[in-house]
Amino acid sequence: MMHNELVLNDENMITDIESYPLIFQYHYSPKIRKMTSEFLNTNKPDWALDDCALCQNYYSMLKSFLPQLEFIELPESLHKIIPSVYNKFEKIYFPLLRGQIENKNSPISDPNINWFNYLKDSKTLSEEENCELEKFEQKITHYFQSEHFVKLSCRSPKDSPVANRKREIGMEDWMKCTNSIEAIELLITSNRISSDLLKWKNIFLIISPWIPTDTANEFRCFVCRNCLTAVSQYSSSYLPNFKDEKDRKTVEEKITQLVNQVIDITKQIINIIPI
C-alpha cells in the first residue's frame, strides 16, 4: 500500500517534494515506519473514509497491473455479524493461547482446525450468525475451484491469528484459501476485517488467484503529492538478496518505473493509492 507518509521534518511537512531525494532501502526500515506513524498521528488523515481507496473504484484503471479479480458484494447483515463473531472468537482464542483456559483438547494445538466450523459446532454462534454466514459461504463456494487469496475492498485479513499460526510453523501458503469455508474463517478471525466493516458501507469480498510470492521481492512504496519519496523492504527479516550494486540499480529502476505508471493513471482522482 502506498501512503503519503514520508513527508516529515521539524515543521512536520517537506514542502518541496520534487527536490527531495528518493530514499531506497533494501532492508526493513524502523525509521520509515516511525515516521509513518508520526505523520498519521500528527495529521490524522482518515483514509478509511475516502471512497477512492476502495479496490472496486480503482480496479478498472489498474487492471493491466493486477490479476483477474472477482467482486462479491457483502450483505449488509454481515457488517454487524462478522464483528460480533470476531468478538466471540477473540474471547475464546486468546485465553486458550495464553493458557488462561484449561482445555485438554484445545483447538489451538491443531493448525488444521477450521474456526468457522469450530464456532458452529460448539454452539458459540447465534442462529442468525450461523444462518447468514452459511448463506454467504454457499454463495461464494463456486469461486473456489482452485487456490485463491481473499480480501475486502479495503484490506486483507493478514492479521488473523489463525493464519499467522500457520506462518509461525513455516507454512508459506498461510493466506491461501482452497475453499469457501477457509475464506469465511479468515474473515471472522481478523480484527482488521471486523474494524473495516464497522467503518465502511460499500464493501465487497475480493477473490483473486493465489500467486506464490517471494517475500524478498516485496517492497513498500511511499508516495506524496504524486511523487515516489521512499521505498523500503516489506519483510522485517534480513534478506541479503541485493548485495550486488548492479542488481540493486535494476530493481530501483523497475520499481520507480512501475510506480510512476500507476501514479500517472490515478493522480487525477486519488491522492492515496492502494496497490
HUFENVEN-V661929 format. One record per residue. N is the residue number from 1. RES is the residue in one small letter. PHI is phi in degrees with one decimal (none if undefined). OMEGA is omega in whole degrees, -180 to 180 (NA if undefined). Layout:
N|RES|PHI|OMEGA, N|RES|PHI|OMEGA
This chain:
1|m|none|176, 2|m|-103.9|176, 3|h|-130.4|176, 4|n|-92.1|-173, 5|e|-96.3|-168, 6|l|-80.8|-175, 7|v|-139.8|-173, 8|l|-102.5|162, 9|n|-143.7|-177, 10|d|-61.7|179, 11|e|-94.7|178, 12|n|79.3|-177, 13|m|-136.2|170, 14|i|-91.2|-173, 15|t|-83.5|-177, 16|d|-99.8|-175, 17|i|-62.3|-174, 18|e|-60.9|-178, 19|s|-93.1|-178, 20|y|-78.6|-176, 21|p|-66.3|178, 22|l|-67.3|176, 23|i|-93.3|-179, 24|f|-126.6|-176, 25|q|-120.7|178, 26|y|-91.4|176, 27|h|-160.6|177, 28|y|-61.9|-173, 29|s|-115.3|175, 30|p|-59.3|-180, 31|k|-62.8|180, 32|i|-65.4|178, 33|r|-61.9|180, 34|k|-65.2|179, 35|m|-64.7|176, 36|t|-58.1|-178, 37|s|-62.9|-179, 38|e|-64.3|180, 39|f|-65.5|-179, 40|l|-63.4|180, 41|n|-70.5|-178, 42|t|-75.7|-173, 43|n|-98.7|177, 44|k|46.7|176, 45|p|-78.1|-179, 46|d|-89.3|-176, 47|w|-65.0|180, 48|a|-68.8|178, 49|l|-98.4|-180, 50|d|-89.7|-175, 51|d|-61.2|-179, 52|c|-64.6|-177, 53|a|-77.6|178, 54|l|-73.8|-173, 55|c|-55.8|-177, 56|q|-64.4|-178, 57|n|-89.1|177, 58|y|-123.8|-175, 59|y|-59.7|-178, 60|s|-61.8|180, 61|m|-73.2|-174, 62|l|-107.3|-175, 63|k|-57.1|-177, 64|s|-69.6|-180, 65|f|-97.3|-170, 66|l|-120.1|174, 67|p|-71.8|177, 68|q|-66.0|-178, 69|l|-111.6|173, 70|e|-107.2|-179, 71|f|-112.6|178, 72|i|-118.4|-177, 73|e|-64.2|-180, 74|l|-84.5|179, 75|p|-57.0|-179, 76|e|-58.0|-179, 77|s|-60.6|-177, 78|l|-73.9|177, 79|h|-65.3|177, 80|k|-102.2|-175, 81|i|-69.4|-179, 82|i|-62.2|175, 83|p|-60.6|178, 84|s|-64.9|179, 85|v|-67.9|177, 86|y|-60.2|179, 87|n|-61.0|178, 88|k|-68.1|177, 89|f|-59.1|-177, 90|e|-60.0|-178, 91|k|-71.3|178, 92|i|-93.5|-170, 93|y|-66.6|-172, 94|f|-69.7|173, 95|p|-61.3|176, 96|l|-63.7|-178, 97|l|-63.0|-179, 98|r|-84.2|-179, 99|g|77.2|-179, 100|q|-79.7|176, 101|i|-121.4|179, 102|e|-82.0|-180, 103|n|-153.5|-177, 104|k|-62.4|179, 105|n|-107.1|-176, 106|s|-58.1|177, 107|p|-65.9|179, 108|i|-60.1|-175, 109|s|-75.1|-177, 110|d|-112.6|-179, 111|p|-68.2|-178, 112|n|-92.8|-179, 113|i|-68.4|176, 114|n|-99.5|-174, 115|w|-74.3|173, 116|f|-66.0|178, 117|n|-64.7|-179, 118|y|-62.5|-179, 119|l|-66.0|177, 120|k|-69.2|-176, 121|d|-65.9|-179, 122|s|-86.4|178, 123|k|61.5|179, 124|t|-76.7|-177, 125|l|-81.7|173, 126|s|-74.6|-180, 127|e|-61.2|180, 128|e|-66.0|180, 129|e|-61.3|179, 130|n|-60.3|-177, 131|c|-64.2|-176, 132|e|-68.2|179, 133|l|-69.1|178, 134|e|-66.0|179, 135|k|-62.6|180, 136|f|-70.4|178, 137|e|-61.1|178, 138|q|-67.0|-179, 139|k|-65.3|-175, 140|i|-99.6|-171, 141|t|-60.8|-176, 142|h|-72.8|178, 143|y|-75.2|-172, 144|f|-99.8|175, 145|q|-87.7|178, 146|s|-149.2|-177, 147|e|-82.3|-176, 148|h|-139.7|173, 149|f|-117.1|-179, 150|v|-122.9|176, 151|k|-156.1|171, 152|l|-98.0|-179, 153|s|-57.5|-174, 154|c|-105.0|-174, 155|r|-140.0|178, 156|s|-98.6|177, 157|p|-87.3|-175, 158|k|-68.6|178, 159|d|-87.2|-179, 160|s|-54.8|180, 161|p|-63.4|177, 162|v|-65.2|178, 163|a|-65.7|-177, 164|n|-68.8|175, 165|r|-66.7|176, 166|k|-65.5|179, 167|r|-65.5|-178, 168|e|-62.9|-180, 169|i|-94.7|171, 170|g|91.4|178, 171|m|-80.7|-176, 172|e|-69.4|-178, 173|d|-99.1|-172, 174|w|-65.0|178, 175|m|-103.6|-176, 176|k|-79.6|176, 177|c|-115.7|178, 178|t|-105.5|178, 179|n|-155.9|-175, 180|s|-70.0|178, 181|i|-63.2|178, 182|e|-65.6|178, 183|a|-64.5|179, 184|i|-63.1|179, 185|e|-57.9|179, 186|l|-62.6|-178, 187|l|-64.8|-174, 188|i|-85.0|180, 189|t|-113.6|-178, 190|s|-114.8|176, 191|n|-68.0|178, 192|r|-60.2|180, 193|i|-64.5|180, 194|s|-58.9|-179, 195|s|-64.5|-178, 196|d|-67.0|180, 197|l|-67.2|177, 198|l|-80.5|-179, 199|k|-96.3|-170, 200|w|-102.0|175, 201|k|-116.0|-174, 202|n|-87.8|-172, 203|i|-109.0|175, 204|f|-120.8|165, 205|l|-84.2|-178, 206|i|-115.0|-178, 207|i|-117.3|179, 208|s|-129.6|177, 209|p|-59.3|177, 210|w|-75.8|180, 211|i|-119.2|179, 212|p|-58.3|-178, 213|t|-128.5|175, 214|d|-95.5|-177, 215|t|-61.1|178, 216|a|-67.6|-179, 217|n|-101.1|179, 218|e|-100.0|179, 219|f|-131.4|175, 220|r|-102.4|-178, 221|c|-107.4|-179, 222|f|-116.0|-177, 223|v|-126.7|174, 224|c|-133.2|179, 225|r|50.5|177, 226|n|65.1|176, 227|c|-123.1|174, 228|l|-71.7|-176, 229|t|-107.7|-179, 230|a|-159.9|175, 231|v|-135.0|-178, 232|s|-137.1|174, 233|q|-54.2|-178, 234|y|-78.4|-177, 235|s|-72.6|177, 236|s|-87.3|178, 237|s|-83.3|175, 238|y|-78.8|-178, 239|l|-126.1|-175, 240|p|-80.7|-174, 241|n|-88.4|-171, 242|f|-124.5|179, 243|k|-73.5|-179, 244|d|-72.6|-177, 245|e|-61.5|179, 246|k|-64.7|178, 247|d|-63.7|180, 248|r|-60.2|-178, 249|k|-64.3|179, 250|t|-62.2|179, 251|v|-64.2|179, 252|e|-57.4|-178, 253|e|-65.2|-179, 254|k|-66.1|-180, 255|i|-65.2|-180, 256|t|-60.9|180, 257|q|-62.9|-179, 258|l|-64.5|-178, 259|v|-63.3|179, 260|n|-65.5|176, 261|q|-64.1|179, 262|v|-64.0|180, 263|i|-60.8|-179, 264|d|-60.3|-179, 265|i|-73.5|-168, 266|t|-104.9|-169, 267|k|-64.9|-180, 268|q|-72.2|-174, 269|i|-125.0|-179, 270|i|-134.4|179, 271|n|-101.5|178, 272|i|-115.4|-171, 273|i|-116.4|175, 274|p|-81.8|174, 275|i|-135.0|NA
